[in-house]
Amino acid sequence: MGSSSDTDGGTAARVVGTLLTWLQEKRDPVFVVATANRIDMLPPELLRKGRFDEVFFVDLPSQVVREEILRIHLAKKQRDPADYDVADLALRAVGYSGAELEEAVREGLYDAFSEGCELASRHIARALDQTYPLSRTMRDQLEDLRAWARVRARLASTQTPEPLPEDSDGASPPRLRQEATRNPFIPRQSS
């Protein structure tokens, strides 16, 4: 959606227009599911009832879900998850996405291969410790998205989201300069 007629010849606008028309005029019972990482960039007409009837917010995985994600990726790499301290690894990974957990397993495998040994929990822990997850890089945007979701979306989980991790020195990273205008999709914080 960040494109324009200057960069894509108007293709994005035509695709969205075609999708909107189809969503409005479809006659057959069709179940449409779409995902967006930047819902604030979607045109409001796409989000109204009758087109997409519900907007769900899927937050970062909880401790239990992170453990399961690690088990899945260890098993995919032909490793028995019971051989690893999955609970400790998941505890180290507060604020990590599923993709970041998958990458930590992959990076751990590279480190273990480099050392000439079998993958161990320490390899994955090292990979996690050396990762700067998006929940820290884009902390302000994620907090804004969570605030937006509390009042404008159906939460996909009943669990209370975990607080986002702080930097190791306790200070928040400098905020990236964003557009000067306030995003109308994010509710104003009460003072």
PyRosetta script that sets phi, psi and omega in degrees:
from pyrosetta import init, pose_from_sequence

init()
pose = pose_from_sequence("MGSSSDTDGGTAARVVGTLLTWLQEKRDPVFVVATANRIDMLPPELLRKGRFDEVFFVDLPSQVVREEILRIHLAKKQRDPADYDVADLALRAVGYSGAELEEAVREGLYDAFSEGCELASRHIARALDQTYPLSRTMRDQLEDLRAWARVRARLASTQTPEPLPEDSDGASPPRLRQEATRNPFIPRQSS")
pose.set_psi(1, -12.5)
pose.set_omega(1, -179.6)
pose.set_phi(2, -80.9)
pose.set_psi(2, 5.2)
pose.set_omega(2, -178.8)
pose.set_phi(3, -86.1)
pose.set_psi(3, 173.2)
pose.set_omega(3, 178.1)
pose.set_phi(4, -147.1)
pose.set_psi(4, 173.8)
pose.set_omega(4, 178.7)
pose.set_phi(5, -63.5)
pose.set_psi(5, -19.8)
pose.set_omega(5, 177.7)
pose.set_phi(6, -72.5)
pose.set_psi(6, -27.7)
pose.set_omega(6, -174.5)
pose.set_phi(7, -109.6)
pose.set_psi(7, -26.0)
pose.set_omega(7, -178.1)
pose.set_phi(8, -129.3)
pose.set_psi(8, 13.1)
pose.set_omega(8, 177.7)
pose.set_phi(9, 66.6)
pose.set_psi(9, 18.6)
pose.set_omega(9, 178.9)
pose.set_phi(10, 86.0)
pose.set_psi(10, 8.4)
pose.set_omega(10, -178.2)
pose.set_phi(11, -59.3)
pose.set_psi(11, -45.8)
pose.set_omega(11, -178.2)
pose.set_phi(12, -59.8)
pose.set_psi(12, -44.0)
pose.set_omega(12, -180.0)
pose.set_phi(13, -63.5)
pose.set_psi(13, -39.8)
pose.set_omega(13, 179.3)
pose.set_phi(14, -67.2)
pose.set_psi(14, -40.3)
pose.set_omega(14, 179.3)
pose.set_phi(15, -64.1)
pose.set_psi(15, -45.6)
pose.set_omega(15, 178.9)
pose.set_phi(16, -63.1)
pose.set_psi(16, -42.3)
pose.set_omega(16, 178.0)
pose.set_phi(17, -60.6)
pose.set_psi(17, -43.2)
pose.set_omega(17, 178.0)
pose.set_phi(18, -64.0)
pose.set_psi(18, -43.3)
pose.set_omega(18, 178.5)
pose.set_phi(19, -62.0)
pose.set_psi(19, -44.9)
pose.set_omega(19, 179.3)
pose.set_phi(20, -59.9)
pose.set_psi(20, -44.5)
pose.set_omega(20, 179.1)
pose.set_phi(21, -62.9)
pose.set_psi(21, -45.8)
pose.set_omega(21, -180.0)
pose.set_phi(22, -62.0)
pose.set_psi(22, -44.4)
pose.set_omega(22, 179.2)
pose.set_phi(23, -60.0)
pose.set_psi(23, -37.6)
pose.set_omega(23, -178.2)
pose.set_phi(24, -74.0)
pose.set_psi(24, -37.4)
pose.set_omega(24, -170.2)
pose.set_phi(25, -102.8)
pose.set_psi(25, -3.9)
pose.set_omega(25, -177.2)
pose.set_phi(26, -60.0)
pose.set_psi(26, 140.9)
pose.set_omega(26, -178.9)
pose.set_phi(27, -108.8)
pose.set_psi(27, -32.0)
pose.set_omega(27, -179.2)
pose.set_phi(28, -76.3)
pose.set_psi(28, 149.1)
pose.set_omega(28, 177.2)
pose.set_phi(29, -71.6)
pose.set_psi(29, 107.0)
pose.set_omega(29, -177.9)
pose.set_phi(30, -124.7)
pose.set_psi(30, 135.5)
pose.set_omega(30, 177.3)
pose.set_phi(31, -102.8)
pose.set_psi(31, 114.1)
pose.set_omega(31, -176.4)
pose.set_phi(32, -108.8)
pose.set_psi(32, 129.7)
pose.set_omega(32, 176.8)
pose.set_phi(33, -123.3)
pose.set_psi(33, 132.9)
pose.set_omega(33, 178.5)
pose.set_phi(34, -136.5)
pose.set_psi(34, 154.5)
pose.set_omega(34, 176.9)
pose.set_phi(35, -123.3)
pose.set_psi(35, 153.9)
pose.set_omega(35, 177.3)
pose.set_phi(36, -151.2)
pose.set_psi(36, 130.6)
pose.set_omega(36, 174.2)
pose.set_phi(37, -83.0)
pose.set_psi(37, -26.0)
pose.set_omega(37, -178.2)
pose.set_phi(38, -123.0)
pose.set_psi(38, 75.9)
pose.set_omega(38, -177.6)
pose.set_phi(39, -62.8)
pose.set_psi(39, -25.0)
pose.set_omega(39, 179.3)
pose.set_phi(40, -67.3)
pose.set_psi(40, -15.8)
pose.set_omega(40, 179.7)
pose.set_phi(41, -94.1)
pose.set_psi(41, -5.6)
pose.set_omega(41, 178.6)
pose.set_phi(42, -79.0)
pose.set_psi(42, 145.0)
pose.set_omega(42, 177.1)
pose.set_phi(43, -67.5)
pose.set_psi(43, 138.5)
pose.set_omega(43, -177.2)
pose.set_phi(44, -56.7)
pose.set_psi(44, -32.6)
pose.set_omega(44, -178.8)
pose.set_phi(45, -64.6)
pose.set_psi(45, -19.4)
pose.set_omega(45, 177.6)
pose.set_phi(46, -76.4)
pose.set_psi(46, -25.4)
pose.set_omega(46, -172.8)
pose.set_phi(47, -93.8)
pose.set_psi(47, -5.4)
pose.set_omega(47, -175.0)
pose.set_phi(48, -72.5)
pose.set_psi(48, 156.1)
pose.set_omega(48, 177.8)
pose.set_phi(49, -57.9)
pose.set_psi(49, 145.0)
pose.set_omega(49, -177.5)
pose.set_phi(50, 99.0)
pose.set_psi(50, -21.5)
pose.set_omega(50, 174.6)
pose.set_phi(51, -106.8)
pose.set_psi(51, -74.6)
pose.set_omega(51, 168.1)
pose.set_phi(52, -109.6)
pose.set_psi(52, 111.6)
pose.set_omega(52, -171.9)
pose.set_phi(53, -73.2)
pose.set_psi(53, -27.4)
pose.set_omega(53, 179.0)
pose.set_phi(54, -135.0)
pose.set_psi(54, 145.0)
pose.set_omega(54, 172.4)
pose.set_phi(55, -116.4)
pose.set_psi(55, 119.4)
pose.set_omega(55, 179.3)
pose.set_phi(56, -104.9)
pose.set_psi(56, 143.7)
pose.set_omega(56, 176.1)
pose.set_phi(57, -110.2)
pose.set_psi(57, 120.7)
pose.set_omega(57, 177.1)
pose.set_phi(58, -105.9)
pose.set_psi(58, 111.8)
pose.set_omega(58, -177.2)
pose.set_phi(59, -84.2)
pose.set_psi(59, -179.6)
pose.set_omega(59, 176.0)
pose.set_phi(60, -62.1)
pose.set_psi(60, 151.6)
pose.set_omega(60, -176.8)
pose.set_phi(61, -67.0)
pose.set_psi(61, 144.1)
pose.set_omega(61, 176.9)
pose.set_phi(62, -77.9)
pose.set_psi(62, 175.8)
pose.set_omega(62, 179.2)
pose.set_phi(63, -53.4)
pose.set_psi(63, -49.9)
pose.set_omega(63, -177.8)
pose.set_phi(64, -62.9)
pose.set_psi(64, -42.0)
pose.set_omega(64, -179.7)
pose.set_phi(65, -68.9)
pose.set_psi(65, -39.8)
pose.set_omega(65, 177.1)
pose.set_phi(66, -60.6)
pose.set_psi(66, -40.3)
pose.set_omega(66, 177.4)
pose.set_phi(67, -59.5)
pose.set_psi(67, -45.1)
pose.set_omega(67, -179.3)
pose.set_phi(68, -66.1)
pose.set_psi(68, -40.0)
pose.set_omega(68, 177.8)
pose.set_phi(69, -61.1)
pose.set_psi(69, -44.7)
pose.set_omega(69, 178.3)
pose.set_phi(70, -62.4)
pose.set_psi(70, -41.7)
pose.set_omega(70, 177.9)
pose.set_phi(71, -60.4)
pose.set_psi(71, -44.1)
pose.set_omega(71, -179.5)
pose.set_phi(72, -60.3)
pose.set_psi(72, -46.4)
pose.set_omega(72, -176.5)
pose.set_phi(73, -73.9)
pose.set_psi(73, -30.9)
pose.set_omega(73, 173.2)
pose.set_phi(74, -65.4)
pose.set_psi(74, -44.1)
pose.set_omega(74, 179.1)
pose.set_phi(75, -63.8)
pose.set_psi(75, -37.9)
pose.set_omega(75, 177.7)
pose.set_phi(76, -62.1)
pose.set_psi(76, -26.9)
pose.set_omega(76, 179.1)
pose.set_phi(77, -96.1)
pose.set_psi(77, 21.0)
pose.set_omega(77, 178.6)
pose.set_phi(78, 57.0)
pose.set_psi(78, 38.6)
pose.set_omega(78, 175.4)
pose.set_phi(79, -116.4)
pose.set_psi(79, 141.6)
pose.set_omega(79, 178.3)
pose.set_phi(80, -80.7)
pose.set_psi(80, 114.7)
pose.set_omega(80, -178.5)
pose.set_phi(81, -56.9)
pose.set_psi(81, -25.0)
pose.set_omega(81, 179.2)
pose.set_phi(82, -65.6)
pose.set_psi(82, -18.4)
pose.set_omega(82, 179.7)
pose.set_phi(83, -82.3)
pose.set_psi(83, -0.1)
pose.set_omega(83, -174.5)
pose.set_phi(84, -125.8)
pose.set_psi(84, 151.0)
pose.set_omega(84, 177.5)
pose.set_phi(85, -84.4)
pose.set_psi(85, 74.3)
pose.set_omega(85, -174.7)
pose.set_phi(86, -62.3)
pose.set_psi(86, -37.1)
pose.set_omega(86, -179.3)
pose.set_phi(87, -63.3)
pose.set_psi(87, -44.4)
pose.set_omega(87, 178.8)
pose.set_phi(88, -66.5)
pose.set_psi(88, -41.6)
pose.set_omega(88, 178.9)
pose.set_phi(89, -61.7)
pose.set_psi(89, -42.7)
pose.set_omega(89, 179.5)
pose.set_phi(90, -66.5)
pose.set_psi(90, -33.9)
pose.set_omega(90, 177.6)
pose.set_phi(91, -67.2)
pose.set_psi(91, -36.9)
pose.set_omega(91, 177.0)
pose.set_phi(92, -67.6)
pose.set_psi(92, -21.6)
pose.set_omega(92, -169.2)
pose.set_phi(93, -103.7)
pose.set_psi(93, 30.6)
pose.set_omega(93, 176.1)
pose.set_phi(94, -60.3)
pose.set_psi(94, 129.6)
pose.set_omega(94, 179.5)
pose.set_phi(95, 89.0)
pose.set_psi(95, 1.8)
pose.set_omega(95, 179.5)
pose.set_phi(96, -89.3)
pose.set_psi(96, 142.9)
pose.set_omega(96, 176.0)
pose.set_phi(97, -83.4)
pose.set_psi(97, 168.0)
pose.set_omega(97, 176.7)
pose.set_phi(98, -59.6)
pose.set_psi(98, -39.6)
pose.set_omega(98, 179.0)
pose.set_phi(99, -64.6)
pose.set_psi(99, -38.1)
pose.set_omega(99, 179.4)
pose.set_phi(100, -69.0)
pose.set_psi(100, -34.5)
pose.set_omega(100, 176.1)
pose.set_phi(101, -68.0)
pose.set_psi(101, -42.2)
pose.set_omega(101, 177.2)
pose.set_phi(102, -59.6)
pose.set_psi(102, -43.8)
pose.set_omega(102, -179.3)
pose.set_phi(103, -65.8)
pose.set_psi(103, -34.3)
pose.set_omega(103, 178.0)
pose.set_phi(104, -64.7)
pose.set_psi(104, -39.1)
pose.set_omega(104, 176.5)
pose.set_phi(105, -64.1)
pose.set_psi(105, -45.1)
pose.set_omega(105, -179.8)
pose.set_phi(106, -62.6)
pose.set_psi(106, -45.8)
pose.set_omega(106, 179.8)
pose.set_phi(107, -64.5)
pose.set_psi(107, -37.8)
pose.set_omega(107, 176.2)
pose.set_phi(108, -60.6)
pose.set_psi(108, -38.7)
pose.set_omega(108, 177.2)
pose.set_phi(109, -63.4)
pose.set_psi(109, -41.7)
pose.set_omega(109, 177.2)
pose.set_phi(110, -61.6)
pose.set_psi(110, -44.4)
pose.set_omega(110, 179.6)
pose.set_phi(111, -62.9)
pose.set_psi(111, -43.5)
pose.set_omega(111, 180.0)
pose.set_phi(112, -63.3)
pose.set_psi(112, -42.3)
pose.set_omega(112, 178.3)
pose.set_phi(113, -61.5)
pose.set_psi(113, -42.1)
pose.set_omega(113, 179.6)
pose.set_phi(114, -62.0)
pose.set_psi(114, -35.4)
pose.set_omega(114, 179.5)
pose.set_phi(115, -82.9)
pose.set_psi(115, -9.6)
pose.set_omega(115, -179.9)
pose.set_phi(116, 74.6)
pose.set_psi(116, 31.9)
pose.set_omega(116, -179.5)
pose.set_phi(117, -136.8)
pose.set_psi(117, 174.6)
pose.set_omega(117, 178.8)
pose.set_phi(118, -77.5)
pose.set_psi(118, 149.0)
pose.set_omega(118, 177.3)
pose.set_phi(119, -56.0)
pose.set_psi(119, 133.0)
pose.set_omega(119, 176.9)
pose.set_phi(120, -129.4)
pose.set_psi(120, 165.4)
pose.set_omega(120, 179.3)
pose.set_phi(121, -55.8)
pose.set_psi(121, -34.9)
pose.set_omega(121, -178.0)
pose.set_phi(122, -62.2)
pose.set_psi(122, -32.9)
pose.set_omega(122, 178.6)
pose.set_phi(123, -66.6)
pose.set_psi(123, -43.7)
pose.set_omega(123, 179.7)
pose.set_phi(124, -68.9)
pose.set_psi(124, -40.3)
pose.set_omega(124, 178.6)
pose.set_phi(125, -60.7)
pose.set_psi(125, -42.2)
pose.set_omega(125, 178.5)
pose.set_phi(126, -62.5)
pose.set_psi(126, -42.5)
pose.set_omega(126, 179.0)
pose.set_phi(127, -63.0)
pose.set_psi(127, -41.2)
pose.set_omega(127, 177.8)
pose.set_phi(128, -64.1)
pose.set_psi(128, -43.3)
pose.set_omega(128, -178.3)
pose.set_phi(129, -65.4)
pose.set_psi(129, -26.7)
pose.set_omega(129, -178.7)
pose.set_phi(130, -92.1)
pose.set_psi(130, 0.1)
pose.set_omega(130, -179.3)
pose.set_phi(131, -95.9)
pose.set_psi(131, 137.0)
pose.set_omega(131, 174.4)
pose.set_phi(132, -106.7)
pose.set_psi(132, 93.7)
pose.set_omega(132, -171.5)
pose.set_phi(133, -67.0)
pose.set_psi(133, 158.9)
pose.set_omega(133, 179.1)
pose.set_phi(134, -59.2)
pose.set_psi(134, -27.6)
pose.set_omega(134, 179.2)
pose.set_phi(135, -65.4)
pose.set_psi(135, -19.1)
pose.set_omega(135, 173.4)
pose.set_phi(136, -97.3)
pose.set_psi(136, -41.1)
pose.set_omega(136, -179.6)
pose.set_phi(137, -62.5)
pose.set_psi(137, -44.0)
pose.set_omega(137, -176.0)
pose.set_phi(138, -115.1)
pose.set_psi(138, 38.3)
pose.set_omega(138, -175.3)
pose.set_phi(139, -53.7)
pose.set_psi(139, -47.8)
pose.set_omega(139, -177.5)
pose.set_phi(140, -61.5)
pose.set_psi(140, -43.5)
pose.set_omega(140, -179.7)
pose.set_phi(141, -65.8)
pose.set_psi(141, -38.2)
pose.set_omega(141, 179.0)
pose.set_phi(142, -68.1)
pose.set_psi(142, -40.2)
pose.set_omega(142, 176.3)
pose.set_phi(143, -62.8)
pose.set_psi(143, -40.6)
pose.set_omega(143, 176.1)
pose.set_phi(144, -62.9)
pose.set_psi(144, -42.2)
pose.set_omega(144, 179.6)
pose.set_phi(145, -64.4)
pose.set_psi(145, -41.2)
pose.set_omega(145, 176.7)
pose.set_phi(146, -62.4)
pose.set_psi(146, -40.7)
pose.set_omega(146, 177.8)
pose.set_phi(147, -63.6)
pose.set_psi(147, -42.2)
pose.set_omega(147, 178.0)
pose.set_phi(148, -61.2)
pose.set_psi(148, -45.6)
pose.set_omega(148, -175.8)
pose.set_phi(149, -66.1)
pose.set_psi(149, -33.1)
pose.set_omega(149, -179.4)
pose.set_phi(150, -59.1)
pose.set_psi(150, -30.7)
pose.set_omega(150, -176.0)
pose.set_phi(151, -113.7)
pose.set_psi(151, -8.7)
pose.set_omega(151, -174.2)
pose.set_phi(152, -129.6)
pose.set_psi(152, 5.9)
pose.set_omega(152, -178.8)
pose.set_phi(153, -144.4)
pose.set_psi(153, 161.6)
pose.set_omega(153, 174.3)
pose.set_phi(154, -89.7)
pose.set_psi(154, 124.9)
pose.set_omega(154, -178.5)
pose.set_phi(155, -73.0)
pose.set_psi(155, 133.6)
pose.set_omega(155, -177.8)
pose.set_phi(156, -74.6)
pose.set_psi(156, -17.3)
pose.set_omega(156, -178.9)
pose.set_phi(157, -129.3)
pose.set_psi(157, 146.6)
pose.set_omega(157, 176.0)
pose.set_phi(158, -86.4)
pose.set_psi(158, -8.9)
pose.set_omega(158, -179.8)
pose.set_phi(159, -73.7)
pose.set_psi(159, 143.2)
pose.set_omega(159, 174.2)
pose.set_phi(160, -70.2)
pose.set_psi(160, 130.1)
pose.set_omega(160, -179.3)
pose.set_phi(161, -64.4)
pose.set_psi(161, 145.8)
pose.set_omega(161, 177.2)
pose.set_phi(162, -72.1)
pose.set_psi(162, 148.1)
pose.set_omega(162, 174.2)
pose.set_phi(163, -60.1)
pose.set_psi(163, 147.9)
pose.set_omega(163, 178.0)
pose.set_phi(164, -70.9)
pose.set_psi(164, 145.4)
pose.set_omega(164, -178.1)
pose.set_phi(165, -68.5)
pose.set_psi(165, 146.6)
pose.set_omega(165, 174.2)
pose.set_phi(166, -89.0)
pose.set_psi(166, 165.1)
pose.set_omega(166, 172.0)
pose.set_phi(167, -64.9)
pose.set_psi(167, 157.7)
pose.set_omega(167, -176.3)
pose.set_phi(168, -61.1)
pose.set_psi(168, -27.4)
pose.set_omega(168, 178.6)
pose.set_phi(169, -89.6)
pose.set_psi(169, 4.5)
pose.set_omega(169, 177.2)
pose.set_phi(170, 86.1)
pose.set_psi(170, -9.1)
pose.set_omega(170, -179.3)
pose.set_phi(171, -94.4)
pose.set_psi(171, 146.0)
pose.set_omega(171, 175.1)
pose.set_phi(172, -78.3)
pose.set_psi(172, 146.3)
pose.set_omega(172, 178.9)
pose.set_phi(173, -68.0)
pose.set_psi(173, 157.6)
pose.set_omega(173, 177.4)
pose.set_phi(174, -61.0)
pose.set_psi(174, 142.3)
pose.set_omega(174, -178.5)
pose.set_phi(175, -77.6)
pose.set_psi(175, 135.0)
pose.set_omega(175, 175.5)
pose.set_phi(176, -71.2)
pose.set_psi(176, 141.5)
pose.set_omega(176, 179.0)
pose.set_phi(177, -70.3)
pose.set_psi(177, 124.1)
pose.set_omega(177, 178.8)
pose.set_phi(178, -112.1)
pose.set_psi(178, -179.5)
pose.set_omega(178, 178.2)
pose.set_phi(179, -55.1)
pose.set_psi(179, 146.1)
pose.set_omega(179, -177.0)
pose.set_phi(180, -73.1)
pose.set_psi(180, -22.1)
pose.set_omega(180, -177.7)
pose.set_phi(181, -81.9)
pose.set_psi(181, 147.8)
pose.set_omega(181, 178.5)
pose.set_phi(182, -75.5)
pose.set_psi(182, 138.4)
pose.set_omega(182, 178.1)
pose.set_phi(183, -73.2)
pose.set_psi(183, 120.8)
pose.set_omega(183, -177.4)
pose.set_phi(184, -69.7)
pose.set_psi(184, -15.1)
pose.set_omega(184, -180.0)
pose.set_phi(185, -82.9)
pose.set_psi(185, -14.0)
pose.set_omega(185, -178.2)
pose.set_phi(186, -99.6)
pose.set_psi(186, 123.9)
pose.set_omega(186, 179.8)
pose.set_phi(187, -66.3)
pose.set_psi(187, 148.0)
pose.set_omega(187, 177.4)
pose.set_phi(188, -69.8)
pose.set_psi(188, 140.7)
pose.set_omega(188, 176.9)
pose.set_phi(189, -78.3)
pose.set_psi(189, 135.3)
pose.set_omega(189, 177.7)
pose.set_phi(190, -77.5)
pose.set_psi(190, 141.1)
pose.set_omega(190, -176.0)
pose.set_phi(191, -85.1)
pose.dump_pdb("model.pdb")
